Amino acid sequence: MAAVVDEVGKSSEKLVDDVLNEEIDIDGEDGASEASKKKKRKKKKKKAGAGEASADVPGGGGEKIEELSNGVKDVELNGNDEEADPGEDGAVTDVKKKRRKRKGKGSGLKQTNPPSVPISQLFPDGNYPVGQEMDYRTAKDRFTSEEARTLDRLHNDIYAEARQAAEAHRQTRKYMQSWIKPGMTMIEICEELEKTARALIGENGLKAGLAFPTGCSRNHCAAHYTPNHGDNTVLLYDDVTKFDFGTHINGRIIDCAWTCAFNPKYDKLIEAVRDATNTGIKAAGIDVQLCEIGAAIQEVMESYEVEIDGKTYQVKSIRNLNGHSIAPYRIHAGKTVPIVKGGDATVMEENEFYAIETFGSTGRGQVHDDMDVSHYMKNFDAGYIPLRLQSSKQLLNTVNTNFGTLAFCKRWLDRTGATKYQMALKDLCDKGIVEAYPPLCDIKGCYTAQFEHTIVLRPTCKEVISRGDDY
């Protein structure tokens, strides 16, 4: 980011002029002369002869299609493209821009079922679907600020990588939500999800792939569980399961999760956590203190009561779990977003990426380490540490080659062909080179739920990159 700031400082006026001129050319409105517009209209009339449909009027009549100068077609559904969010008093307090979908020029491909076509082939021009764009409540002039729009465009490459990873996540989870059924083993589910996500992201070493193992934590287990080889756990009708997986392009990570339950008796618990996550997203913004977000989340979360099997519970925020900032190849980048009041008064900053995630529980609202470890990750700040065991050296080389500083699990080590690595893995953990992340559980018999989205604080607006039609 420092490099971008320096560049803007050296030639800000030139960059502003260049980007604004580019914008004018794309829009085809301000830059074109009146004569040029008339000439274009005449050409359109000639093309639309008898028996032919005019380019201005699509056959279906339900869409307005405008072809821009770069060959991208913008599709705008008839009606208002903004969704008003009424506050408690009925007044409109926020404006949410719907996700914009763009289909690249020349892409005649359609996604298969099951999904198998890489997202890069569906959008060959690199114009990936934009996430949900939300106005900053405390800086509403950013939408009309020419300077902010210019700075926005300077980061288009970064946003495009994140949007590509987000589209792979959306299509993967949409397929999995219709595919997952009670009676399947957790390994079966994870392997199907990971196979699909790898295909859609176009797995390519450390340039593109999965950002961390598929979490499929059930019931009182809130996070960091994925089955190891030989774990024959079966998904049951009465389970409440948190599916948490990540995708990345060049280290730009999408961290996104949802809760799956087949029994409708858990619907209110799921609603509470979804509402709390959306509350955290609304509260987030440039210069917002992290502790303010936690207070807003807890207030909404704990306003819910749920009845399960004749017993009433107040939903509690799990106070020792939180959201976090995200940096390239670093899932936890240093800042934490609490889900209870109090805590860090550090502020969010422009162009930071965050995972806004909340966990609700019918138990104590606090988790502890439990069960067998499956998640591991190389310490991002680990320097050179000499290793005596040859097996440790070999395993570290495997980790560096296949995962770098991204999280991995034992199943993924098995997939690389690594064998008899238990002692070497323990040695790397003991020396602080690799860190183990055990499953995190509340008290047995309780139920936990989770929802999570990745957002970026763009200069012009807050974009919920991972937002989909499902949640």
Secondary structure, DSSP 8 states (H G I E B T S, - for coil): -HHHHHHHHHHHHHHHHHHHHHHHHHHTSSSS-HHHHHHHHHHHHHHS-TT---TTS-TTSSEEEEE-TTS-EEEEESS-SEEEEE-TTSSEEEEEE--B-EE-TT------SS--S-HHHHSTTS---B-EEE--TT-GGGGG-HHHHHHHHHTHHHHHHHHHHHHHHHHHHHHHHHH--TT-BHHHHHHHHHHHHHHHHT-BTTTEEEEEEEEEEETTEEE-----TT---B--TT-EEEEEEEEEETTEEEEEEEEEESSGGGHHHHHHHHHHHHHHHHH--TT-BHHHHHHHHHHHHTT-EEEETTEEEE-EE-TT--EEEEBTTBSS-S-EE-SSSSS---B--TT-EEEEEEEEESS-S--EE-S---EEEE-TT--------HHHHHHHHHHHHHTTTS-EEHHHHHHHT--S-HHHHHHHHHTTSEEEE--EE-STT--EEEEEEEEEE-SS-EEETT--S--
